[in-house]
Amino acid sequence: MGKRSNPRRLADNEASASGRMIRTSPRKLNLLAQSIRGEDAEKALADLSFSKRRVARDVIKVLESAIANAENNHQLDVDRLYVAEASVGKALVLKRFRARARGRVGRIEKPFSNITLVVREREETV
């Protein structure tokens, strides 16, 4: 008996990975996602490793996970992978307060983000 398995949401030449609760704002994370969209996977890894942004380390982990998923779970050729989709979403926001002058408070928001990367295998060029 048991439950029926869900159909695969991605195509046969795609693999994905996601990073949840990354400690940065979605706006900052989306800047990195824009910079790697459409690039070859190896070039995207190189660009991220030389990026000055702190969150680039987390994006590297997610991209390496997507490449490993493509290789091990879906038997795709690593040399022909490129970043097909890079989407960023909002996660929770921690709200903190700091005491200010005259008995007031200043609100401090600490946002978290989610990122989903989809790598796709390029078609054979003849």
N, CA, C and O atoms as a Tinker XYZ file with bonds, in Angstrom:
   504  protein
     1  N      0.849000   -1.177000    0.000000    73     2
     2  CA     0.000000    0.000000    0.000000    64     1     3
     3  C      0.896000    1.243000    0.000000    63     2     4     5
     4  O      1.682000    1.445000   -0.925000    81     3
     5  N      0.778000    2.045000    1.006000    73     3     6
     6  CA     1.607000    3.233000    1.103000    64     5     7
     7  C      1.125000    4.362000    0.212000    63     6     8     9
     8  O      0.156000    4.226000   -0.536000    81     7
     9  N      1.828000    5.479000    0.312000    73     7    10
    10  CA     1.469000    6.636000   -0.487000    64     9    11
    11  C      2.085000    6.537000   -1.874000    63    10    12    13
    12  O      3.126000    5.907000   -2.063000    81    11
    13  N      1.437000    7.160000   -2.829000    73    11    14
    14  CA     2.024000    7.253000   -4.153000    64    13    15
    15  C      3.115000    8.303000   -4.129000    63    14    16    17
    16  O      3.000000    9.308000   -3.428000    81    15
    17  N      4.180000    8.073000   -4.897000    73    15    18
    18  CA     5.247000    9.060000   -4.932000    64    17    19
    19  C      4.826000   10.252000   -5.783000    63    18    20    21
    20  O      4.118000   10.101000   -6.778000    81    19
    21  N      5.266000   11.422000   -5.384000    73    19    22
    22  CA     4.959000   12.631000   -6.137000    64    21    23
    23  C      5.720000   12.617000   -7.453000    63    22    24    25
    24  O      6.849000   12.129000   -7.503000    81    23
    25  N      5.131000   13.138000   -8.513000    73    23    26
    26  CA     5.880000   13.214000   -9.769000    64    25    27
    27  C      7.015000   14.221000   -9.647000    63    26    28    29
    28  O      6.941000   15.169000   -8.866000    81    27
    29  N      8.045000   14.003000  -10.417000    73    27    30
    30  CA     9.215000   14.880000  -10.380000    64    29    31
    31  C      8.848000   16.248000  -10.936000    63    30    32    33
    32  O      8.253000   16.348000  -12.009000    81    31
    33  N      9.201000   17.295000  -10.211000    73    31    34
    34  CA     8.823000   18.645000  -10.618000    64    33    35
    35  C      9.767000   19.234000  -11.638000    63    34    36    37
    36  O      9.397000   20.160000  -12.360000    81    35
    37  N     10.986000   18.713000  -11.712000    73    35    38
    38  CA    11.976000   19.227000  -12.654000    64    37    39
    39  C     12.070000   18.308000  -13.857000    63    38    40    41
    40  O     11.617000   17.164000  -13.815000    81    39
    41  N     12.653000   18.810000  -14.916000    73    39    42
    42  CA    12.867000   17.998000  -16.112000    64    41    43
    43  C     13.962000   16.968000  -15.839000    63    42    44    45
    44  O     14.631000   17.025000  -14.807000    81    43
    45  N     14.139000   16.029000  -16.768000    73    43    46
    46  CA    15.134000   14.974000  -16.570000    64    45    47
    47  C     16.561000   15.496000  -16.647000    63    46    48    49
    48  O     17.477000   14.844000  -16.145000    81    47
    49  N     16.772000   16.656000  -17.264000    73    47    50
    50  CA    18.130000   17.192000  -17.383000    64    49    51
    51  C     18.381000   18.306000  -16.364000    63    50    52    53
    52  O     19.259000   19.143000  -16.575000    81    51
    53  N     17.623000   18.327000  -15.263000    73    51    54
    54  CA    17.772000   19.356000  -14.238000    64    53    55
    55  C     17.949000   18.740000  -12.857000    63    54    56    57
    56  O     17.508000   17.623000  -12.583000    81    55
    57  N     18.605000   19.504000  -12.004000    73    55    58
    58  CA    18.732000   19.139000  -10.596000    64    57    59
    59  C     18.697000   20.432000   -9.785000    63    58    60    61
    60  O     19.071000   21.494000  -10.283000    81    59
    61  N     18.251000   20.339000   -8.546000    73    59    62
    62  CA    18.140000   21.557000   -7.746000    64    61    63
    63  C     18.672000   21.337000   -6.341000    63    62    64    65
    64  O     18.866000   20.207000   -5.892000    81    63
    65  N     18.899000   22.448000   -5.666000    73    63    66
    66  CA    19.263000   22.446000   -4.252000    64    65    67
    67  C     18.762000   23.760000   -3.671000    63    66    68    69
    68  O     18.640000   24.760000   -4.379000    81    67
    69  N     18.475000   23.745000   -2.382000    73    67    70
    70  CA    17.979000   24.970000   -1.763000    64    69    71
    71  C     18.670000   25.189000   -0.433000    63    70    72    73
    72  O     19.023000   24.244000    0.273000    81    71
    73  N     18.853000   26.439000   -0.116000    73    71    74
    74  CA    19.405000   26.849000    1.167000    64    73    75
    75  C     18.332000   27.592000    1.934000    63    74    76    77
    76  O     17.750000   28.551000    1.428000    81    75
    77  N     18.071000   27.155000    3.146000    73    75    78
    78  CA    17.017000   27.765000    3.942000    64    77    79
    79  C     17.637000   28.518000    5.113000    63    78    80    81
    80  O     18.696000   28.153000    5.624000    81    79
    81  N     16.957000   29.565000    5.516000    73    79    82
    82  CA    17.328000   30.355000    6.698000    64    81    83
    83  C     18.756000   30.885000    6.603000    63    82    84    85
    84  O     19.547000   30.732000    7.533000    81    83
    85  N     19.074000   31.501000    5.487000    73    83    86
    86  CA    20.378000   32.139000    5.311000    64    85    87
    87  C     20.298000   33.523000    5.928000    63    86    88    89
    88  O     19.375000   34.287000    5.644000    81    87
    89  N     21.261000   33.841000    6.767000    73    87    90
    90  CA    21.195000   35.048000    7.590000    64    89    91
    91  C     21.632000   36.288000    6.815000    63    90    92    93
    92  O     22.704000   36.840000    7.062000    81    91
    93  N     20.797000   36.715000    5.884000    73    91    94
    94  CA    20.985000   37.968000    5.171000    64    93    95
    95  C     19.644000   38.367000    4.577000    63    94    96    97
    96  O     18.717000   37.559000    4.531000    81    95
    97  N     19.541000   39.585000    4.131000    73    95    98
    98  CA    18.274000   40.034000    3.568000    64    97    99
    99  C     18.120000   39.494000    2.144000    63    98   100   101
   100  O     19.118000   39.289000    1.453000    81    99
   101  N     16.900000   39.266000    1.705000    73    99   102
   102  CA    16.688000   38.764000    0.351000    64   101   103
   103  C     17.214000   39.715000   -0.713000    63   102   104   105
   104  O     17.638000   39.283000   -1.784000    81   103
   105  N     17.185000   40.992000   -0.420000    73   103   106
   106  CA    17.664000   41.988000   -1.390000    64   105   107
   107  C     19.158000   41.829000   -1.657000    63   106   108   109
   108  O     19.600000   41.915000   -2.803000    81   107
   109  N     19.929000   41.599000   -0.604000    73   107   110
   110  CA    21.376000   41.402000   -0.767000    64   109   111
   111  C     21.671000   40.056000   -1.428000    63   110   112   113
   112  O     22.565000   39.954000   -2.268000    81   111
   113  N     20.918000   39.032000   -1.046000    73   111   114
   114  CA    21.146000   37.706000   -1.609000    64   113   115
   115  C     20.783000   37.670000   -3.090000    63   114   116   117
   116  O     21.415000   36.955000   -3.867000    81   115
   117  N     19.777000   38.432000   -3.479000    73   115   118
   118  CA    19.355000   38.454000   -4.875000    64   117   119
   119  C     20.426000   39.064000   -5.777000    63   118   120   121
   120  O     20.496000   38.721000   -6.957000    81   119
   121  N     21.253000   39.952000   -5.253000    73   119   122
   122  CA    22.349000   40.516000   -6.046000    64   121   123
   123  C     23.310000   39.417000   -6.486000    63   122   124   125
   124  O     23.770000   39.405000   -7.628000    81   123
   125  N     23.611000   38.491000   -5.571000    73   123   126
   126  CA    24.480000   37.370000   -5.925000    64   125   127
   127  C     23.779000   36.410000   -6.869000    63   126   128   129
   128  O     24.399000   35.883000   -7.793000    81   127
   129  N     22.490000   36.178000   -6.644000    73   127   130
   130  CA    21.743000   35.267000   -7.510000    64   129   131
   131  C     21.706000   35.800000   -8.938000    63   130   132   133
   132  O     21.825000   35.029000   -9.891000    81   131
   133  N     21.542000   37.105000   -9.093000    73   131   134
   134  CA    21.545000   37.704000  -10.430000    64   133   135
   135  C     22.884000   37.525000  -11.117000    63   134   136   137
   136  O     22.946000   37.339000  -12.332000    81   135
   137  N     23.951000   37.581000  -10.343000    73   135   138
   138  CA    25.282000   37.520000  -10.956000    64   137   139
   139  C     25.620000   36.128000  -11.479000    63   138   140   141
   140  O     26.487000   36.005000  -12.344000    81   139
   141  N     24.964000   35.067000  -10.983000    73   139   142
   142  CA    25.301000   33.720000  -11.444000    64   141   143
   143  C     24.238000   33.112000  -12.344000    63   142   144   145
   144  O     24.454000   32.032000  -12.894000    81   143
   145  N     23.094000   33.772000  -12.514000    73   143   146
   146  CA    22.031000   33.237000  -13.372000    64   145   147
   147  C     22.516000   33.094000  -14.797000    63   146   148   149
   148  O     23.027000   34.049000  -15.382000    81   147
   149  N     22.356000   31.886000  -15.370000    73   147   150
   150  CA    22.719000   31.656000  -16.762000    64   149   151
   151  C     24.174000   31.314000  -16.997000    63   150   152   153
   152  O     24.554000   31.006000  -18.127000    81   151
   153  N     25.007000   31.360000  -15.957000    73   151   154
   154  CA    26.431000   31.075000  -16.124000    64   153   155
   155  C     26.700000   29.577000  -16.021000    63   154   156   157
   156  O     25.903000   28.830000  -15.454000    81   155
   157  N     27.831000   29.149000  -16.574000    73   155   158
   158  CA    28.283000   27.776000  -16.382000    64   157   159
   159  C     28.523000   27.549000  -14.894000    63   158   160   161
   160  O     28.875000   28.478000  -14.167000    81   159
   161  N     28.336000   26.334000  -14.452000    73   159   162
   162  CA    28.449000   26.036000  -13.023000    64   161   163
   163  C     29.860000   26.305000  -12.503000    63   162   164   165
   164  O     30.028000   26.848000  -11.411000    81   163
   165  N     30.867000   25.928000  -13.280000    73   163   166
   166  CA    32.252000   26.149000  -12.830000    64   165   167
   167  C     32.578000   27.641000  -12.764000    63   166   168   169
   168  O     33.244000   28.086000  -11.829000    81   167
   169  N     32.121000   28.406000  -13.732000    73   167   170
   170  CA    32.372000   29.854000  -13.733000    64   169   171
   171  C     31.626000   30.520000  -12.582000    63   170   172   173
   172  O     32.142000   31.448000  -11.959000    81   171
   173  N     30.420000   30.052000  -12.300000    73   171   174
   174  CA    29.653000   30.604000  -11.184000    64   173   175
   175  C     30.359000   30.335000   -9.856000    63   174   176   177
   176  O     30.404000   31.207000   -8.988000    81   175
   177  N     30.912000   29.124000   -9.695000    73   175   178
   178  CA    31.673000   28.817000   -8.473000    64   177   179
   179  C     32.889000   29.718000   -8.350000    63   178   180   181
   180  O     33.198000   30.203000   -7.261000    81   179
   181  N     33.585000   29.945000   -9.467000    73   179   182
   182  CA    34.764000   30.818000   -9.431000    64   181   183
   183  C     34.376000   32.252000   -9.083000    63   182   184   185
   184  O     35.049000   32.900000   -8.282000    81   183
   185  N     33.302000   32.746000   -9.678000    73   183   186
   186  CA    32.861000   34.111000   -9.384000    64   185   187
   187  C     32.474000   34.270000   -7.924000    63   186   188   189
   188  O     32.801000   35.275000   -7.292000    81   187
   189  N     31.776000   33.276000   -7.390000    73   187   190
   190  CA    31.350000   33.360000   -5.993000    64   189   191
   191  C     32.535000   33.258000   -5.038000    63   190   192   193
   192  O     32.545000   33.905000   -3.990000    81   191
   193  N     33.535000   32.450000   -5.393000    73   191   194
   194  CA    34.670000   32.289000   -4.478000    64   193   195
   195  C     35.506000   33.563000   -4.391000    63   194   196   197
   196  O     36.210000   33.771000   -3.403000    81   195
   197  N     35.437000   34.422000   -5.421000    73   195   198
   198  CA    36.186000   35.673000   -5.375000    64   197   199
   199  C     35.310000   36.868000   -5.004000    63   198   200   201
   200  O     35.773000   38.008000   -5.021000    81   199
   201  N     34.058000   36.610000   -4.671000    73   199   202
   202  CA    33.156000   37.689000   -4.283000    64   201   203
   203  C     33.525000   38.200000   -2.890000    63   202   204   205
   204  O     33.981000   37.439000   -2.036000    81   203
   205  N     33.322000   39.493000   -2.680000    73   203   206
   206  CA    33.637000   40.094000   -1.382000    64   205   207
   207  C     32.502000   39.936000   -0.381000    63   206   208   209
   208  O     32.676000   40.216000    0.805000    81   207
   209  N     31.348000   39.492000   -0.847000    73   207   210
   210  CA    30.187000   39.411000    0.027000    64   209   211
   211  C     30.249000   38.182000    0.928000    63   210   212   213
   212  O     30.635000   37.098000    0.490000    81   211
   213  N     29.865000   38.361000    2.195000    73   211   214
   214  CA    29.914000   37.277000    3.170000    64   213   215
   215  C     28.981000   36.137000    2.800000    63   214   216   217
   216  O     29.315000   34.968000    2.992000    81   215
   217  N     27.822000   36.471000    2.273000    73   215   218
   218  CA    26.815000   35.466000    1.985000    64   217   219
   219  C     27.214000   34.588000    0.797000    63   218   220   221
   220  O     26.573000   33.567000    0.551000    81   219
   221  N     28.250000   34.963000    0.064000    73   219   222
   222  CA    28.697000   34.163000   -1.083000    64   221   223
   223  C     29.123000   32.764000   -0.642000    63   222   224   225
   224  O     29.004000   31.814000   -1.416000    81   223
   225  N     29.614000   32.624000    0.580000    73   223   226
   226  CA    30.015000   31.292000    1.084000    64   225   227
   227  C     28.813000   30.362000    1.177000    63   226   228   229
   228  O     28.915000   29.178000    0.856000    81   227
   229  N     27.674000   30.896000    1.615000    73   227   230
   230  CA    26.464000   30.076000    1.699000    64   229   231
   231  C     25.945000   29.709000    0.312000    63   230   232   233
   232  O     25.453000   28.600000    0.108000    81   231
   233  N     26.051000   30.629000   -0.634000    73   231   234
   234  CA    25.582000   30.360000   -1.992000    64   233   235
   235  C     26.478000   29.313000   -2.655000    63   234   236   237
   236  O     25.996000   28.492000   -3.436000    81   235
   237  N     27.774000   29.338000   -2.350000    73   235   238
   238  CA    28.699000   28.323000   -2.879000    64   237   239
   239  C     28.275000   26.937000   -2.392000    63   238   240   241
   240  O     28.280000   25.981000   -3.167000    81   239
   241  N     27.910000   26.824000   -1.119000    73   239   242
   242  CA    27.491000   25.527000   -0.576000    64   241   243
   243  C     26.248000   25.007000   -1.292000    63   242   244   245
   244  O     26.152000   23.819000   -1.599000    81   243
   245  N     25.299000   25.901000   -1.557000    73   243   246
   246  CA    24.064000   25.487000   -2.223000    64   245   247
   247  C     24.358000   25.077000   -3.661000    63   246   248   249
   248  O     23.814000   24.084000   -4.145000    81   247
   249  N     25.221000   25.838000   -4.356000    73   247   250
   250  CA    25.555000   25.515000   -5.741000    64   249   251
   251  C     26.307000   24.192000   -5.825000    63   250   252   253
   252  O     26.044000   23.389000   -6.720000    81   251
   253  N     27.239000   23.957000   -4.904000    73   251   254
   254  CA    27.958000   22.681000   -4.891000    64   253   255
   255  C     27.004000   21.523000   -4.612000    63   254   256   257
   256  O     27.170000   20.434000   -5.161000    81   255
   257  N     26.010000   21.756000   -3.761000    73   255   258
   258  CA    25.020000   20.725000   -3.478000    64   257   259
   259  C     24.184000   20.418000   -4.717000    63   258   260   261
   260  O     23.879000   19.255000   -4.983000    81   259
   261  N     23.811000   21.448000   -5.476000    73   259   262
   262  CA    23.031000   21.234000   -6.696000    64   261   263
   263  C     23.846000   20.462000   -7.731000    63   262   264   265
   264  O     23.310000   19.598000   -8.424000    81   263
   265  N     25.132000   20.769000   -7.836000    73   263   266
   266  CA    26.007000   20.056000   -8.776000    64   265   267
   267  C     26.149000   18.599000   -8.352000    63   266   268   269
   268  O     26.116000   17.699000   -9.192000    81   267
   269  N     26.309000   18.366000   -7.046000    73   267   270
   270  CA    26.423000   16.992000   -6.547000    64   269   271
   271  C     25.129000   16.220000   -6.764000    63   270   272   273
   272  O     25.165000   15.036000   -7.098000    81   271
   273  N     23.987000   16.876000   -6.578000    73   271   274
   274  CA    22.703000   16.223000   -6.847000    64   273   275
   275  C     22.586000   15.834000   -8.314000    63   274   276   277
   276  O     22.100000   14.752000   -8.642000    81   275
   277  N     23.032000   16.719000   -9.187000    73   275   278
   278  CA    22.956000   16.439000  -10.626000    64   277   279
   279  C     23.819000   15.244000  -10.995000    63   278   280   281
   280  O     23.427000   14.398000  -11.799000    81   279
   281  N     25.009000   15.190000  -10.390000    73   279   282
   282  CA    25.952000   14.115000  -10.724000    64   281   283
   283  C     25.527000   12.785000  -10.112000    63   282   284   285
   284  O     25.502000   11.768000  -10.805000    81   283
   285  N     25.195000   12.778000   -8.837000    73   283   286
   286  CA    24.968000   11.521000   -8.126000    64   285   287
   287  C     23.540000   11.000000   -8.235000    63   286   288   289
   288  O     23.328000    9.791000   -8.321000    81   287
   289  N     22.555000   11.905000   -8.232000    73   287   290
   290  CA    21.167000   11.455000   -8.229000    64   289   291
   291  C     20.571000   11.340000   -9.625000    63   290   292   293
   292  O     19.676000   10.525000   -9.855000    81   291
   293  N     21.065000   12.157000  -10.565000    73   291   294
   294  CA    20.435000   12.206000  -11.878000    64   293   295
   295  C     21.391000   11.863000  -13.014000    63   294   296   297
   296  O     21.000000   11.918000  -14.180000    81   295
   297  N     22.637000   11.512000  -12.699000    73   295   298
   298  CA    23.644000   11.083000  -13.678000    64   297   299
   299  C     23.799000   12.093000  -14.819000    63   298   300   301
   300  O     23.811000   11.714000  -15.991000    81   299
   301  N     23.918000   13.370000  -14.474000    73   299   302
   302  CA    24.136000   14.411000  -15.474000    64   301   303
   303  C     25.631000   14.694000  -15.583000    63   302   304   305
   304  O     26.386000   14.458000  -14.641000    81   303
   305  N     26.050000   15.200000  -16.740000    73   303   306
   306  CA    27.452000   15.513000  -16.983000    64   305   307
   307  C     27.787000   16.844000  -16.321000    63   306   308   309
   308  O     27.189000   17.869000  -16.646000    81   307
   309  N     28.739000   16.830000  -15.393000    73   307   310
   310  CA    29.071000   18.015000  -14.611000    64   309   311
   311  C     29.662000   19.119000  -15.488000    63   310   312   313
   312  O     29.450000   20.301000  -15.218000    81   311
   313  N     30.393000   18.748000  -16.524000    73   311   314
   314  CA    31.061000   19.748000  -17.363000    64   313   315
   315  C     30.077000   20.552000  -18.202000    63   314   316   317
   316  O     30.424000   21.628000  -18.688000    81   315
   317  N     28.860000   20.054000  -18.383000    73   315   318
   318  CA    27.887000   20.753000  -19.222000    64   317   319
   319  C     26.783000   21.423000  -18.412000    63   318   320   321
   320  O     25.776000   21.840000  -18.984000    81   319
   321  N     26.944000   21.537000  -17.098000    73   319   322
   322  CA    25.910000   22.142000  -16.258000    64   321   323
   323  C     26.015000   23.664000  -16.267000    63   322   324   325
   324  O     27.106000   24.231000  -16.327000    81   323
   325  N     24.863000   24.302000  -16.205000    73   323   326
   326  CA    24.816000   25.747000  -16.010000    64   325   327
   327  C     23.676000   26.085000  -15.063000    63   326   328   329
   328  O     22.764000   25.280000  -14.870000    81   327
   329  N     23.725000   27.280000  -14.471000    73   327   330
   330  CA    22.715000   27.704000  -13.509000    64   329   331
   331  C     21.508000   28.199000  -14.301000    63   330   332   333
   332  O     21.538000   29.286000  -14.876000    81   331
   333  N     20.457000   27.400000  -14.326000    73   331   334
   334  CA    19.271000   27.750000  -15.104000    64   333   335
   335  C     18.378000   28.725000  -14.338000    63   334   336   337
   336  O     17.866000   29.685000  -14.914000    81   335
   337  N     18.194000   28.482000  -13.051000    73   335   338
   338  CA    17.337000   29.340000  -12.235000    64   337   339
   339  C     18.021000   29.596000  -10.900000    63   338   340   341
   340  O     18.671000   28.714000  -10.339000    81   339
   341  N     17.865000   30.806000  -10.408000    73   339   342
   342  CA    18.340000   31.163000   -9.072000    64   341   343
   343  C     17.281000   32.074000   -8.473000    63   342   344   345
   344  O     17.193000   33.250000   -8.825000    81   343
   345  N     16.480000   31.531000   -7.570000    73   343   346
   346  CA    15.390000   32.323000   -6.994000    64   345   347
   347  C     15.621000   32.522000   -5.506000    63   346   348   349
   348  O     16.092000   31.632000   -4.797000    81   347
   349  N     15.273000   33.722000   -5.057000    73   347   350
   350  CA    15.483000   34.108000   -3.664000    64   349   351
   351  C     14.133000   34.455000   -3.059000    63   350   352   353
   352  O     13.308000   35.114000   -3.691000    81   351
   353  N     13.918000   34.008000   -1.832000    73   351   354
   354  CA    12.665000   34.307000   -1.142000    64   353   355
   355  C     12.918000   34.761000    0.284000    63   354   356   357
   356  O     14.017000   34.633000    0.824000    81   355
   357  N     11.869000   35.291000    0.862000    73   355   358
   358  CA    11.932000   35.808000    2.215000    64   357   359
   359  C     11.640000   34.694000    3.213000    63   358   360   361
   360  O     10.746000   33.877000    2.991000    81   359
   361  N     12.377000   34.659000    4.290000    73   359   362
   362  CA    12.085000   33.751000    5.395000    64   361   363
   363  C     11.657000   34.637000    6.580000    63   362   364   365
   364  O     11.175000   35.751000    6.377000    81   363
   365  N     11.829000   34.155000    7.778000    73   363   366
   366  CA    11.368000   34.950000    8.913000    64   365   367
   367  C     12.262000   36.156000    9.172000    63   366   368   369
   368  O     13.375000   36.251000    8.655000    81   367
   369  N     11.748000   37.073000    9.985000    73   367   370
   370  CA    12.493000   38.264000   10.379000    64   369   371
   371  C     12.487000   38.330000   11.898000    63   370   372   373
   372  O     11.428000   38.415000   12.520000    81   371
   373  N     13.684000   38.291000   12.495000    73   371   374
   374  CA    13.783000   38.471000   13.943000    64   373   375
   375  C     13.651000   39.950000   14.243000    63   374   376   377
   376  O     14.290000   40.781000   13.597000    81   375
   377  N     12.828000   40.279000   15.218000    73   375   378
   378  CA    12.626000   41.680000   15.572000    64   377   379
   379  C     13.242000   41.928000   16.945000    63   378   380   381
   380  O     12.905000   41.266000   17.927000    81   379
   381  N     14.132000   42.876000   16.985000    73   379   382
   382  CA    14.809000   43.246000   18.218000    64   381   383
   383  C     14.618000   44.734000   18.468000    63   382   384   385
   384  O     14.270000   45.483000   17.556000    81   383
   385  N     14.845000   45.158000   19.702000    73   383   386
   386  CA    14.686000   46.562000   20.032000    64   385   387
   387  C     15.937000   47.080000   20.708000    63   386   388   389
   388  O     16.600000   46.363000   21.458000    81   387
   389  N     16.251000   48.340000   20.432000    73   387   390
   390  CA    17.375000   49.013000   21.070000    64   389   391
   391  C     16.842000   50.269000   21.751000    63   390   392   393
   392  O     16.058000   51.017000   21.167000    81   391
   393  N     17.266000   50.488000   22.964000    73   391   394
   394  CA    16.816000   51.662000   23.703000    64   393   395
   395  C     17.387000   52.921000   23.058000    63   394   396   397
   396  O     18.569000   52.977000   22.718000    81   395
   397  N     16.541000   53.920000   22.897000    73   395   398
   398  CA    16.960000   55.195000   22.331000    64   397   399
   399  C     16.692000   56.303000   23.348000    63   398   400   401
   400  O     16.261000   56.031000   24.469000    81   399
   401  N     16.940000   57.508000   22.969000    73   399   402
   402  CA    16.810000   58.642000   23.885000    64   401   403
   403  C     15.354000   58.903000   24.255000    63   402   404   405
   404  O     14.444000   58.588000   23.488000    81   403
   405  N     15.145000   59.468000   25.414000    73   403   406
   406  CA    13.846000   59.922000   25.901000    64   405   407
   407  C     12.836000   58.801000   25.981000    63   406   408   409
   408  O     11.649000   59.014000   25.734000    81   407
   409  N     13.302000   57.581000   26.331000    73   407   410
   410  CA    12.398000   56.476000   26.590000    64   409   411
   411  C     11.816000   55.826000   25.345000    63   410   412   413
   412  O     10.875000   55.038000   25.445000    81   411
   413  N     12.345000   56.134000   24.207000    73   411   414
   414  CA    11.845000   55.527000   22.974000    64   413   415
   415  C     12.645000   54.271000   22.651000    63   414   416   417
   416  O     13.650000   53.969000   23.294000    81   415
   417  N     12.177000   53.554000   21.646000    73   415   418
   418  CA    12.912000   52.363000   21.211000    64   417   419
   419  C     13.164000   52.461000   19.710000    63   418   420   421
   420  O     12.397000   53.068000   18.963000    81   419
   421  N     14.265000   51.843000   19.301000    73   419   422
   422  CA    14.564000   51.731000   17.878000    64   421   423
   423  C     14.430000   50.274000   17.479000    63   422   424   425
   424  O     15.028000   49.396000   18.101000    81   423
   425  N     13.654000   50.021000   16.453000    73   423   426
   426  CA    13.399000   48.636000   16.036000    64   425   427
   427  C     14.545000   48.168000   15.146000    63   426   428   429
   428  O     14.954000   48.866000   14.218000    81   427
   429  N     15.050000   46.985000   15.442000    73   427   430
   430  CA    16.100000   46.365000   14.630000    64   429   431
   431  C     15.522000   45.090000   14.041000    63   430   432   433
   432  O     15.010000   44.242000   14.772000    81   431
   433  N     15.600000   44.951000   12.724000    73   431   434
   434  CA    15.097000   43.759000   12.052000    64   433   435
   435  C     16.268000   42.948000   11.529000    63   434   436   437
   436  O     17.169000   43.480000   10.881000    81   435
   437  N     16.244000   41.657000   11.816000    73   435   438
   438  CA    17.295000   40.750000   11.359000    64   437   439
   439  C     16.666000   39.742000   10.401000    63   438   440   441
   440  O     16.129000   38.725000   10.841000    81   439
   441  N     16.728000   40.012000    9.092000    73   439   442
   442  CA    16.025000   39.161000    8.131000    64   441   443
   443  C     16.794000   37.892000    7.787000    63   442   444   445
   444  O     18.020000   37.843000    7.874000    81   443
   445  N     16.039000   36.864000    7.391000    73   443   446
   446  CA    16.578000   35.613000    6.893000    64   445   447
   447  C     16.031000   35.392000    5.487000    63   446   448   449
   448  O     14.981000   35.931000    5.136000    81   447
   449  N     16.742000   34.595000    4.674000    73   447   450
   450  CA    16.355000   34.381000    3.286000    64   449   451
   451  C     16.439000   32.912000    2.931000    63   450   452   453
   452  O     17.092000   32.124000    3.615000    81   451
   453  N     15.760000   32.558000    1.840000    73   451   454
   454  CA    15.860000   31.232000    1.234000    64   453   455
   455  C     16.378000   31.411000   -0.183000    63   454   456   457
   456  O     16.084000   32.415000   -0.831000    81   455
   457  N     17.151000   30.440000   -0.672000    73   455   458
   458  CA    17.604000   30.474000   -2.054000    64   457   459
   459  C     17.422000   29.084000   -2.652000    63   458   460   461
   460  O     17.675000   28.074000   -1.995000    81   459
   461  N     16.985000   29.048000   -3.892000    73   459   462
   462  CA    16.828000   27.796000   -4.620000    64   461   463
   463  C     17.571000   27.912000   -5.932000    63   462   464   465
   464  O     17.323000   28.832000   -6.711000    81   463
   465  N     18.486000   26.983000   -6.183000    73   463   466
   466  CA    19.257000   26.965000   -7.423000    64   465   467
   467  C     18.877000   25.730000   -8.230000    63   466   468   469
   468  O     18.778000   24.630000   -7.686000    81   467
   469  N     18.664000   25.917000   -9.523000    73   467   470
   470  CA    18.391000   24.816000  -10.441000    64   469   471
   471  C     19.496000   24.815000  -11.480000    63   470   472   473
   472  O     19.702000   25.805000  -12.183000    81   471
   473  N     20.211000   23.687000  -11.576000    73   471   474
   474  CA    21.233000   23.541000  -12.616000    64   473   475
   475  C     20.672000   22.638000  -13.707000    63   474   476   477
   476  O     19.953000   21.678000  -13.435000    81   475
   477  N     21.018000   22.969000  -14.945000    73   475   478
   478  CA    20.509000   22.228000  -16.098000    64   477   479
   479  C     21.691000   21.843000  -16.978000    63   478   480   481
   480  O     22.686000   22.561000  -17.070000    81   479
   481  N     21.551000   20.693000  -17.620000    73   479   482
   482  CA    22.597000   20.214000  -18.517000    64   481   483
   483  C     22.367000   20.842000  -19.899000    63   482   484   485
   484  O     21.256000   20.813000  -20.428000    81   483
   485  N     23.432000   21.407000  -20.470000    73   483   486
   486  CA    23.319000   22.002000  -21.800000    64   485   487
   487  C     23.106000   20.928000  -22.841000    63   486   488   489
   488  O     23.589000   19.803000  -22.704000    81   487
   489  N     22.376000   21.287000  -23.886000    73   487   490
   490  CA    22.140000   20.354000  -24.979000    64   489   491
   491  C     23.421000   20.175000  -25.789000    63   490   492   493
   492  O     24.274000   21.062000  -25.821000    81   491
   493  N     23.550000   19.019000  -26.443000    73   491   494
   494  CA    24.696000   18.751000  -27.294000    64   493   495
   495  C     24.693000   19.708000  -28.479000    63   494   496   497
   496  O     23.677000   19.856000  -29.157000    81   495
   497  N     25.817000   20.353000  -28.727000    73   495   498
   498  CA    25.931000   21.219000  -29.898000    64   497   499
   499  C     26.670000   20.454000  -30.989000    63   498   500   501
   500  O     27.747000   19.899000  -30.770000    81   499
   501  N     26.064000   20.442000  -32.160000    73   499   502
   502  CA    26.637000   19.652000  -33.258000    64   501   503
   503  C     27.426000   20.532000  -34.184000    63   502   504
   504  O     27.984000   20.048000  -35.169000    81   503
